[in-house]
Amino acid sequence: MDVKGVLGSISYEDGWITITKKEVGKQARNFRLRAADVTGTRLKPATRLFHGYVQFLVPGAQVAAESKSMITGGRPPYSDEHSLSIPHKSNDAAAKLVAAVEQARG
């Protein structure tokens, strides 16, 4: 199961979540989480004008707050390794991925 995000993607397979972030001009970075280790999920669907996001909450990690800037407002900062901004066209896939992770959490 894959979700195309803004400058990256999220995939979920066999109980593992992989968040891949690719900044312009830099090498891609992968962050892996076990679904069983996730204590919560956040999904803010995108609108046609503004990106949304998917965020995974894990124990021991500081939860990144939503940015207040004009450009990235309403989303966690790009540096947050447990979240990814999503475009409007990825809302359905993101909802399915979050539901699969929630189900795996038990």
KOLVEXDO-11455 format. One record per residue (C-alpha): y, x, z. Coordinates in steps of 0.05 Angstrom, whole numbers, always signed. Example, Ala and Ser with C-alpha at 12.3 -4.5 7.8 and 13.67 -1.06 7.14 Angstrom:
2
PT  north   east     up
PT    -90   +246   +156
PT    -21   +273   +143
//
This chain:
106
PT  north   east     up
PT     +0     +0     +0
PT    +66    +31    -22
PT   +140    +13    -14
PT   +193    +46    -57
PT   +254    +61    -16
PT   +322    +93    -26
PT   +310   +167    -36
PT   +238   +161    -14
PT   +177   +117     -2
PT   +129    +92    +51
PT    +54    +87    +42
PT     +1    +58    +88
PT    -72    +75    +81
PT   -131    +78   +129
PT    -88    +69   +191
PT    -38   +123   +172
PT    +35   +113   +153
PT    +68   +166   +109
PT   +143   +166   +101
PT   +166   +212    +44
PT   +239   +228    +39
PT   +268   +264    -22
PT   +341   +285    -18
PT   +375   +303    -83
PT   +365   +377    -97
PT   +316   +387    -39
PT   +241   +388    -31
PT   +207   +324     -9
PT   +190   +318    +66
PT   +131   +278    +92
PT   +127   +246   +161
PT    +59   +218   +182
PT    +46   +168   +238
PT    -17   +135   +262
PT     -8    +59   +261
PT    -43    +56   +329
PT    +13   +100   +358
PT    +69    +54   +335
PT    +97    +12   +391
PT   +141    -32   +348
PT   +169    -43   +278
PT   +236    -64   +252
PT   +248    -94   +184
PT   +318   -112   +160
PT   +311   -142    +91
PT   +360   -118    +39
PT   +410   -164     +5
PT   +432   -157    -67
PT   +494   -119    -42
PT   +467    -78    +16
PT   +403    -39    +29
PT   +358    -58    +86
PT   +308    -14   +124
PT   +239     -7   +154
PT   +235    +30   +221
PT   +175    +48   +264
PT   +183    +57   +339
PT   +139   +109   +372
PT   +134   +131   +445
PT   +175   +191   +464
PT   +221   +187   +403
PT   +294   +165   +409
PT   +306   +101   +370
PT   +359   +114   +317
PT   +415    +63   +319
PT   +445    +30   +258
PT   +502    +69   +227
PT   +572    +41   +229
PT   +599    +76   +167
PT   +624    +37   +107
PT   +571    +67    +59
PT   +509    +69   +103
PT   +529    +15   +153
PT   +474    -28   +180
PT   +418    +24   +171
PT   +391    +82   +213
PT   +416   +150   +190
PT   +377   +185   +134
PT   +357   +239   +184
PT   +315   +189   +224
PT   +244   +209   +206
PT   +215   +142   +228
PT   +255    +98   +181
PT   +272    +89   +108
PT   +325    +48    +73
PT   +299     -2    +22
PT   +330    -37    -38
PT   +328   -112    -48
PT   +269   -108    -98
PT   +225    -77    -44
PT   +233   -132     +9
PT   +166   -165     -6
PT   +126   -100     -7
PT   +161    -77    +58
PT   +144   -143    +93
PT    +70   -135    +72
PT    +68    -63    +96
PT   +100    -81   +164
PT    +50   -139   +171
PT     -8    -91   +157
PT    +17    -41   +209
PT    +27    -97   +260
PT    -44   -121   +248
PT    -71    -50   +256
PT    -33    -42   +321
PT    -76    -99   +346
//
